[in-house]
Amino acid sequence: MAGGLLILIVAFEGRAQAPPAEEQQYLFSVLPLIERGELSNAEQRLLSGVEQYPHSAILYNALGIVYRKQSKIDNAAASFRKALDILPSFTAAQLQLASIDQQQGNRTEAARLFRSAGESTTNFDALATAGLGLADCEDYAGAAHVLERAHALRPDAESVTYNLALAQYKSGNPASALVLLQLIAAAERQPDVLHLRGKVLEGLGKAEGAGDLTAACRMEPSNEVFCADAALVAIRQERFLDAIAVLAPSLEKSPGSLSLLPLMGLAQFRLGRYRDAISSYTTALERDESVDASREGLAFLCYVTGDLEKARVVIEEGLKNPKADFYLAHIEAMVLYRLSPQLRSKALGAVDRALQANGTFAPSYFLRGKIRMDQNDFPGALDDFKQAVELDPKYPLPYYKMAQIYMRQGRTREAADARRKFSELGNLREEEILLQQTQNVLLPGTR
């Protein structure tokens, strides 16, 4: 928030009607008390002032600032509202009241006030404050509009240029954001600029974004956001050693990080370092048992390494939460299916629960098809396999199973078509596909 005293002085800049001279003189007589921190005296002087000048917006605004400094938030809000009742377009009071609404979680009203302030002023500091406030309220389009006006006034102000670029990126305009970031001098030495440029380049589908994200993390390894984003890109590009290289120094700074540990576990398990991955996911779960991705990663690793009973315990603990992620039920079905043929019915129930929670996950249909196939429900299995490839046309395994069913049914031409499709899609083993599917689910931002 911009300094209250400065805004008090510039609030009426450019207005046809400035406040009466006597009100301004009264305000200036109180400012030294506020600056020296003599807030009780300032409060009493301003209360006397609004009795003497009951229609003075600037005195009510100043009283609100004093109340805020005293942490009398309700009184402050009431004073700013009174100032706005007297003068609805009073930028200073709009910004102050918007800031209070924002802090109290009333983002809708805060954004309305920030937008109104941004429209009613030509003051650079007020525009910058309103734009940042809108960004904090996640009104990125509104923030970009206001910050563009501030940038036009001071194109050399790099902080406004950066924040305008951020608002442009967040509002879905990465190309404009990239143009702005190129205006910032010495960007290579500023990790926040590098990080944003990396995100922008990534959003534009440019591979060089990964280098900027990695550089930002290396410059500031204590920043979990920078390093998590760098690791995410590396994992998506299947550069798992690079992901570990950026995560390790950051985890030295923040060994209990719930954003970094699951990513480390994921990179380790994709490299086949199952013991290390289990340790990373276990540590993450010890920090916060409610994180589904950590629990799912640990359960899947137990499944892969054959420790099915431990996997079952990890899963059942997580399923006590009625809002547990669908993939936990899917892994439960996988575990039950592998544990024993006698558990097929329970496995079917688990995969049904997964599909109820997420009916667009092709692997769940494939798994249910396998279970139904084992139960000699070939029409039901065939329906599931068809649904799986409809949801994911590049999924080869259902075609392999469809070919088996068609052969049983004597439908040789359809069996040949299914085998050909399976071959065209790569003939990948089920274990390889399962690893990739699990990675896709566990990566943040894919749920």
Backbone torsions as a table, in degrees:
resi	resn	phi	psi	omega
1	MET	NA	135.8	179.5
2	ALA	-65.4	155.3	-178.2
3	GLY	-59.6	131.9	-174.9
4	GLY	-62.9	-40.4	-176.1
5	LEU	-67.4	-39.6	178.5
6	LEU	-62.2	-46.6	-178.5
7	ILE	-64.1	-33.6	176.6
8	LEU	-57.2	-38.9	-175.4
9	ILE	-76.9	-37.3	-173.4
10	VAL	-97.2	2.9	-171.1
11	ALA	-58.7	-31.1	-174.8
12	PHE	-104.8	14.0	-178.4
13	GLU	-57.1	128.8	176.3
14	GLY	82.5	1.0	-178.6
15	ARG	-84.8	148.9	-179.9
16	ALA	-66.9	-33.5	-176.6
17	GLN	-119.9	106.6	173.7
18	ALA	-79.9	159.6	177.6
19	PRO	-63.4	152.4	179.3
20	PRO	-53.7	148.1	-176.0
21	ALA	-58.7	-36.8	-177.7
22	GLU	-67.1	-33.6	177.0
23	GLU	-67.8	-42.1	178.4
24	GLN	-62.1	-43.3	179.8
25	GLN	-62.6	-39.3	178.6
26	TYR	-63.6	-44.2	179.1
27	LEU	-60.6	-45.8	-178.4
28	PHE	-63.1	-26.5	178.6
29	SER	-73.3	-21.6	-178.8
30	VAL	-92.0	-27.1	-175.0
31	LEU	-53.9	-42.7	179.5
32	PRO	-59.1	-36.4	178.2
33	LEU	-62.2	-41.4	179.8
34	ILE	-66.3	-44.1	-178.2
35	GLU	-62.5	-34.0	179.9
36	ARG	-84.1	-3.8	179.6
37	GLY	80.8	14.5	177.8
38	GLU	-85.6	71.5	-167.4
39	LEU	-73.7	-36.3	178.8
40	SER	-63.1	-43.3	177.8
41	ASN	-64.4	-41.2	179.1
42	ALA	-62.9	-41.7	179.4
43	GLU	-59.8	-47.0	-178.8
44	GLN	-64.3	-40.3	179.0
45	ARG	-63.2	-40.9	-177.9
46	LEU	-72.9	-34.0	175.1
47	LEU	-63.4	-38.8	175.1
48	SER	-65.9	-37.1	-179.1
49	GLY	-64.9	-42.4	-179.1
50	VAL	-73.3	-21.4	171.4
51	GLU	-70.4	-38.3	-179.2
52	GLN	-76.4	-36.1	-179.4
53	TYR	-125.9	75.9	-172.8
54	PRO	-65.6	-12.2	178.7
55	HIS	-112.3	28.8	-178.5
56	SER	-95.8	104.4	178.7
57	ALA	-64.4	-38.0	-176.5
58	ILE	-68.2	-32.2	179.4
59	LEU	-74.5	-38.5	175.8
60	TYR	-65.3	-37.1	177.4
61	ASN	-63.8	-44.4	178.4
62	ALA	-63.2	-39.5	177.7
63	LEU	-62.6	-39.9	177.4
64	GLY	-61.9	-39.9	178.5
65	ILE	-63.3	-42.5	178.3
66	VAL	-62.6	-44.5	178.4
67	TYR	-59.7	-41.6	178.6
68	ARG	-61.4	-42.4	179.6
69	LYS	-63.9	-26.5	178.5
70	GLN	-91.2	3.4	-177.8
71	SER	63.9	26.2	173.7
72	LYS	-94.7	74.8	-166.8
73	ILE	-67.0	-41.3	-179.7
74	ASP	-62.9	-43.1	177.5
75	ASN	-63.7	-39.0	179.3
76	ALA	-62.5	-47.5	-179.6
77	ALA	-59.9	-41.2	179.4
78	ALA	-63.3	-38.6	179.7
79	SER	-67.8	-41.8	178.6
80	PHE	-66.2	-37.7	177.6
81	ARG	-64.6	-38.5	178.1
82	LYS	-63.4	-40.9	177.6
83	ALA	-60.9	-39.2	-179.5
84	LEU	-75.8	-28.3	173.1
85	ASP	-62.3	-39.2	-179.3
86	ILE	-74.5	-41.9	-176.9
87	LEU	-138.6	90.4	-172.8
88	PRO	-58.4	-25.5	-177.6
89	SER	-99.8	23.0	-177.9
90	PHE	-75.4	102.3	-172.9
91	THR	-57.2	-45.6	-176.8
92	ALA	-58.0	-46.8	-179.1
93	ALA	-68.6	-35.9	177.1
94	GLN	-60.0	-46.4	-179.3
95	LEU	-65.5	-41.5	-179.6
96	GLN	-65.4	-46.2	-178.9
97	LEU	-68.0	-37.6	176.8
98	ALA	-60.7	-40.2	179.2
99	SER	-62.8	-40.3	178.4
100	ILE	-65.8	-46.0	178.7
101	ASP	-59.2	-40.1	-179.8
102	GLN	-63.4	-45.7	179.9
103	GLN	-64.1	-29.6	-179.2
104	GLN	-89.5	5.2	175.7
105	GLY	85.4	6.2	179.5
106	ASN	-91.0	72.3	-171.7
107	ARG	-67.7	-35.1	-178.0
108	THR	-61.1	-48.2	-180.0
109	GLU	-69.2	-38.4	178.3
110	ALA	-60.5	-45.7	-179.6
111	ALA	-62.8	-38.9	178.4
112	ARG	-60.1	-44.3	-179.4
113	LEU	-68.5	-40.8	177.8
114	PHE	-62.5	-42.1	178.1
115	ARG	-62.1	-44.4	179.9
116	SER	-61.9	-41.9	178.0
117	ALA	-62.8	-41.9	-179.9
118	GLY	-64.5	-27.4	180.0
119	GLU	-83.9	-23.2	-169.8
120	SER	-102.1	7.8	-176.7
121	THR	-134.3	155.9	170.3
122	THR	-117.6	9.8	-179.2
123	ASN	-79.2	128.1	-175.3
124	PHE	-58.8	-49.7	-177.7
125	ASP	-62.7	-39.9	179.4
126	ALA	-66.5	-40.8	177.7
127	LEU	-62.8	-43.7	179.3
128	ALA	-62.5	-41.5	179.1
129	THR	-64.4	-44.7	179.6
130	ALA	-63.5	-41.1	179.6
131	GLY	-64.0	-43.9	177.9
132	LEU	-64.7	-38.6	177.9
133	GLY	-61.9	-41.8	178.5
134	LEU	-65.2	-38.9	177.5
135	ALA	-63.3	-41.5	178.1
136	ASP	-64.1	-28.2	176.5
137	CYS	-84.8	2.5	-179.9
138	GLU	65.4	24.5	170.1
139	ASP	-95.6	77.5	-171.1
140	TYR	-72.7	-33.4	177.1
141	ALA	-65.1	-43.5	176.8
142	GLY	-63.9	-39.9	178.6
143	ALA	-62.2	-42.9	-179.6
144	ALA	-62.4	-41.4	-179.7
145	HIS	-61.2	-46.0	-177.9
146	VAL	-71.4	-42.2	-178.3
147	LEU	-68.5	-27.8	174.3
148	GLU	-61.0	-38.3	178.4
149	ARG	-67.5	-40.6	177.4
150	ALA	-65.2	-41.8	179.9
151	HIS	-62.7	-37.0	178.4
152	ALA	-64.4	-34.0	178.8
153	LEU	-74.5	-37.9	-176.5
154	ARG	-136.8	75.2	-178.2
155	PRO	-64.5	-15.0	179.6
156	ASP	-87.4	-4.2	-178.4
157	ALA	-81.0	100.2	-172.2
158	GLU	-66.5	-31.0	179.9
159	SER	-65.3	-39.0	177.2
160	VAL	-69.8	-40.0	177.8
161	THR	-59.5	-45.0	178.8
162	TYR	-62.4	-47.8	-177.7
163	ASN	-67.8	-32.5	174.4
164	LEU	-66.1	-42.3	177.2
165	ALA	-61.1	-42.1	178.9
166	LEU	-62.3	-43.8	179.2
167	ALA	-64.7	-39.9	177.7
168	GLN	-62.5	-43.7	178.9
169	TYR	-62.5	-46.6	-177.9
170	LYS	-67.1	-27.4	-179.8
171	SER	-91.2	11.5	172.6
172	GLY	88.1	26.7	180.0
173	ASN	-127.7	66.3	-175.3
174	PRO	-65.3	-30.4	-178.9
175	ALA	-62.8	-44.6	177.4
176	SER	-65.5	-37.0	178.6
177	ALA	-61.7	-41.3	-179.0
178	LEU	-64.3	-40.6	177.7
179	VAL	-59.1	-43.4	-180.0
180	LEU	-65.7	-42.5	-178.0
181	LEU	-64.5	-27.7	178.2
182	GLN	-70.5	-12.8	178.2
183	LEU	-83.4	-12.8	-174.8
184	ILE	-84.6	119.7	-179.7
185	ALA	-70.8	148.8	176.1
186	ALA	55.0	36.8	180.0
187	ALA	-59.7	-30.9	-176.6
188	GLU	-64.3	-17.5	-179.7
189	ARG	-102.1	5.2	-177.3
190	GLN	-117.0	103.9	-174.2
191	PRO	-60.8	-33.6	179.9
192	ASP	-68.0	-36.7	177.3
193	VAL	-68.7	-42.5	177.5
194	LEU	-60.4	-42.9	-179.4
195	HIS	-62.4	-46.7	-179.8
196	LEU	-65.0	-40.8	179.0
197	ARG	-63.0	-37.9	176.2
198	GLY	-62.4	-42.8	178.2
199	LYS	-64.7	-39.8	179.7
200	VAL	-64.9	-46.7	179.5
201	LEU	-62.9	-39.3	176.7
202	GLU	-61.5	-43.4	179.1
203	GLY	-63.7	-27.4	177.3
204	LEU	-87.4	2.9	178.5
205	GLY	75.9	23.9	-178.2
206	LYS	-101.3	125.8	-173.7
207	ALA	-64.1	-25.8	-176.7
208	GLU	-67.5	-11.2	175.6
209	GLY	-59.4	-32.2	-179.8
210	ALA	-60.9	-38.2	-179.8
211	GLY	-65.2	-40.3	178.3
212	ASP	-65.9	-41.5	179.6
213	LEU	-63.4	-42.2	178.6
214	THR	-65.2	-41.9	179.7
215	ALA	-62.8	-41.1	179.2
216	ALA	-62.4	-41.8	179.2
217	CYS	-64.7	-42.5	-178.7
218	ARG	-67.2	-33.4	178.1
219	MET	-72.7	-29.7	-176.7
220	GLU	-139.1	71.3	-175.5
221	PRO	-64.9	-15.7	177.9
222	SER	-79.3	-9.4	179.5
223	ASN	-86.6	105.5	-175.4
224	GLU	-66.5	-33.6	180.0
225	VAL	-65.0	-46.4	180.0
226	PHE	-58.0	-47.3	-173.1
227	CYS	-75.8	-33.6	175.6
228	ALA	-64.6	-42.1	179.7
229	ASP	-65.7	-40.3	178.1
230	ALA	-63.6	-42.0	179.4
231	ALA	-66.7	-39.5	179.5
232	LEU	-58.2	-46.6	-180.0
233	VAL	-63.8	-42.3	179.5
234	ALA	-61.9	-40.9	179.6
235	ILE	-67.9	-42.4	178.1
236	ARG	-59.7	-33.6	179.1
237	GLN	-88.1	5.6	179.3
238	GLU	59.6	34.3	172.0
239	ARG	-101.0	73.7	-170.0
240	PHE	-71.8	-34.4	176.4
241	LEU	-65.1	-38.9	177.3
242	ASP	-64.7	-37.7	178.3
243	ALA	-61.3	-45.0	179.1
244	ILE	-64.4	-36.5	-178.3
245	ALA	-64.5	-35.4	178.5
246	VAL	-83.7	-27.7	-177.8
247	LEU	-77.0	-36.4	-173.1
248	ALA	-59.2	-49.5	178.8
249	PRO	-64.3	-34.6	179.9
250	SER	-68.3	-38.1	178.0
251	LEU	-69.9	-24.6	172.7
252	GLU	-64.8	-35.1	177.9
253	LYS	-77.9	-35.5	-176.4
254	SER	-133.8	74.5	-172.8
255	PRO	-63.8	-18.0	-179.3
256	GLY	-106.7	18.2	-173.5
257	SER	-64.7	124.4	179.7
258	LEU	-80.1	-10.6	173.9
259	SER	-91.1	-25.6	-176.1
260	LEU	-95.4	-39.1	-175.5
261	LEU	-59.8	-46.7	178.7
262	PRO	-62.8	-33.9	176.9
263	LEU	-67.5	-39.7	176.2
264	MET	-62.1	-44.6	178.0
265	GLY	-59.5	-41.1	-179.3
266	LEU	-65.8	-45.2	178.6
267	ALA	-63.2	-41.2	-179.9
268	GLN	-65.0	-42.0	-177.7
269	PHE	-70.9	-30.9	177.8
270	ARG	-71.5	-21.0	174.7
271	LEU	-88.7	-1.3	-178.5
272	GLY	82.5	11.5	178.1
273	ARG	-89.6	69.6	-169.7
274	TYR	-65.4	-38.8	180.0
275	ARG	-63.3	-43.8	178.0
276	ASP	-64.8	-40.3	-179.6
277	ALA	-64.2	-42.3	178.0
278	ILE	-61.0	-40.1	178.3
279	SER	-63.3	-42.2	-179.3
280	SER	-64.7	-46.4	-179.4
281	TYR	-67.7	-36.4	178.6
282	THR	-64.0	-44.2	177.5
283	THR	-60.3	-42.6	179.2
284	ALA	-61.8	-41.8	179.2
285	LEU	-67.0	-36.0	177.3
286	GLU	-63.8	-32.5	178.5
287	ARG	-72.9	-39.7	-178.3
288	ASP	-154.5	106.5	-176.9
289	GLU	-71.9	-11.3	-175.1
290	SER	-87.1	-5.7	-177.0
291	VAL	-81.0	107.7	-176.0
292	ASP	-62.1	-39.6	-176.3
293	ALA	-60.7	-39.2	178.5
294	SER	-66.4	-42.9	-179.7
295	ARG	-66.3	-41.4	-179.9
296	GLU	-66.4	-40.2	177.6
297	GLY	-62.0	-45.0	179.6
298	LEU	-64.8	-44.4	-180.0
299	ALA	-62.4	-41.7	-179.7
300	PHE	-65.0	-40.3	178.7
301	LEU	-64.4	-39.2	176.1
302	CYS	-62.8	-38.6	177.0
303	TYR	-62.6	-47.3	-177.2
304	VAL	-64.2	-38.5	-177.8
305	THR	-85.2	0.0	175.5
306	GLY	87.8	4.2	178.2
307	ASP	-87.9	72.1	-171.0
308	LEU	-69.9	-34.8	-179.8
309	GLU	-67.2	-40.2	176.5
310	LYS	-65.6	-40.2	177.5
311	ALA	-58.2	-41.7	-178.6
312	ARG	-64.3	-40.1	179.6
313	VAL	-64.8	-45.5	-179.9
314	VAL	-60.2	-42.9	-178.0
315	ILE	-67.9	-47.1	-176.1
316	GLU	-62.7	-33.6	177.4
317	GLU	-64.6	-41.5	179.7
318	GLY	-70.3	-33.1	-178.2
319	LEU	-74.1	-4.6	172.5
320	LYS	-66.5	-21.8	175.8
321	ASN	-83.6	115.9	-177.8
322	PRO	-64.3	-16.2	179.1
323	LYS	-100.5	19.0	-179.3
324	ALA	-59.9	149.8	-178.9
325	ASP	-63.1	146.8	-177.1
326	PHE	-57.8	-31.7	-173.6
327	TYR	-68.8	-22.7	176.5
328	LEU	-65.3	-42.2	176.1
329	ALA	-66.5	-35.5	178.0
330	HIS	-63.5	-45.4	178.8
331	ILE	-64.8	-37.3	176.5
332	GLU	-57.6	-43.3	178.9
333	ALA	-62.6	-40.8	177.9
334	MET	-60.5	-44.7	-178.5
335	VAL	-65.2	-47.4	-179.5
336	LEU	-62.8	-38.7	179.8
337	TYR	-62.3	-39.8	-178.5
338	ARG	-80.7	-28.3	-176.0
339	LEU	-62.3	-47.1	-173.5
340	SER	-166.4	141.8	173.3
341	PRO	-59.8	-26.0	179.7
342	GLN	-70.5	-11.7	-179.1
343	LEU	-102.2	14.6	-178.1
344	ARG	-60.4	-40.5	-178.5
345	SER	-64.7	-41.0	177.6
346	LYS	-67.1	-37.2	177.4
347	ALA	-62.6	-40.7	178.7
348	LEU	-62.5	-41.2	178.0
349	GLY	-63.0	-38.9	-179.8
350	ALA	-66.6	-43.8	-178.8
351	VAL	-70.2	-31.0	174.1
352	ASP	-62.6	-39.3	178.3
353	ARG	-65.6	-38.6	178.0
354	ALA	-62.6	-41.5	-179.2
355	LEU	-71.6	-30.7	175.3
356	GLN	-64.7	-35.6	179.7
357	ALA	-79.6	-30.6	-179.6
358	ASN	-149.7	95.4	-177.4
359	GLY	-82.5	9.0	-179.6
360	THR	-112.8	11.8	-176.8
361	PHE	-95.3	103.6	-174.3
362	ALA	-57.4	-40.8	-179.2
363	PRO	-59.6	-28.9	178.1
364	SER	-68.2	-38.2	175.8
365	TYR	-65.2	-40.2	178.2
366	PHE	-62.4	-44.1	-180.0
367	LEU	-64.1	-43.5	178.5
368	ARG	-63.6	-36.4	176.7
369	GLY	-61.9	-41.0	178.0
370	LYS	-62.7	-43.0	-179.8
371	ILE	-63.8	-44.6	179.5
372	ARG	-65.0	-34.9	177.7
373	MET	-63.5	-42.4	176.9
374	ASP	-63.8	-27.7	179.3
375	GLN	-90.9	12.0	179.5
376	ASN	62.7	23.0	174.2
377	ASP	-94.9	75.2	-173.6
378	PHE	-69.6	-38.4	176.2
379	PRO	-61.9	-42.2	178.7
380	GLY	-65.8	-40.3	178.5
381	ALA	-62.8	-44.1	-179.0
382	LEU	-62.2	-40.3	176.9
383	ASP	-60.0	-41.8	-179.8
384	ASP	-66.4	-42.1	-179.8
385	PHE	-64.9	-38.9	177.5
386	LYS	-64.5	-40.0	178.5
387	GLN	-64.7	-37.4	180.0
388	ALA	-61.9	-44.4	-177.8
389	VAL	-78.3	-22.1	173.6
390	GLU	-68.0	-39.8	178.5
391	LEU	-73.6	-33.9	-178.5
392	ASP	-137.3	89.2	-176.1
393	PRO	-61.7	-16.9	-179.9
394	LYS	-96.3	14.1	-176.6
395	TYR	-90.7	108.3	-172.2
396	PRO	-77.7	-34.4	-169.2
397	LEU	-59.0	-40.1	179.1
398	PRO	-58.7	-32.0	179.5
399	TYR	-65.7	-36.3	178.2
400	TYR	-62.0	-44.5	179.4
401	LYS	-70.6	-37.0	177.2
402	MET	-61.2	-40.2	178.0
403	ALA	-60.6	-41.0	178.6
404	GLN	-61.6	-43.9	-179.4
405	ILE	-66.9	-43.8	179.6
406	TYR	-59.9	-38.7	178.8
407	MET	-64.4	-41.6	177.2
408	ARG	-59.8	-35.7	-176.7
409	GLN	-87.7	1.8	179.8
410	GLY	74.5	18.6	-177.8
411	ARG	-97.2	72.9	-169.2
412	THR	-64.9	-38.4	-179.4
413	ARG	-64.9	-43.4	179.9
414	GLU	-67.7	-34.3	176.7
415	ALA	-63.5	-41.7	179.6
416	ALA	-65.4	-40.9	178.2
417	ASP	-62.0	-41.7	-179.8
418	ALA	-66.6	-40.6	178.4
419	ARG	-64.7	-39.8	179.3
420	ARG	-63.6	-42.3	179.0
421	LYS	-63.3	-40.9	177.3
422	PHE	-59.6	-42.8	-179.4
423	SER	-67.0	-40.5	-179.6
424	GLU	-63.4	-32.1	-176.6
425	LEU	-85.1	-1.3	168.6
426	GLY	122.6	-8.4	177.8
427	ASN	54.6	31.3	-178.7
428	LEU	-70.6	146.9	176.2
429	ARG	-72.5	153.3	-177.8
430	GLU	-60.6	-35.7	-178.3
431	GLU	-64.9	-40.2	180.0
432	GLU	-64.6	-44.0	-179.2
433	ILE	-66.3	-38.6	-179.2
434	LEU	-63.0	-40.2	178.1
435	LEU	-61.6	-44.4	-178.9
436	GLN	-66.6	-42.1	178.9
437	GLN	-60.8	-42.7	-179.2
438	THR	-66.2	-41.0	176.8
439	GLN	-58.4	-44.3	-178.1
440	ASN	-62.0	-37.1	-179.5
441	VAL	-72.8	-39.5	-173.6
442	LEU	-78.7	-19.3	-180.0
443	LEU	-66.2	130.9	175.8
444	PRO	-57.3	144.2	178.3
445	GLY	88.4	0.2	-179.5
446	THR	-107.5	-2.4	-176.1
447	ARG	-81.1	NA	NA
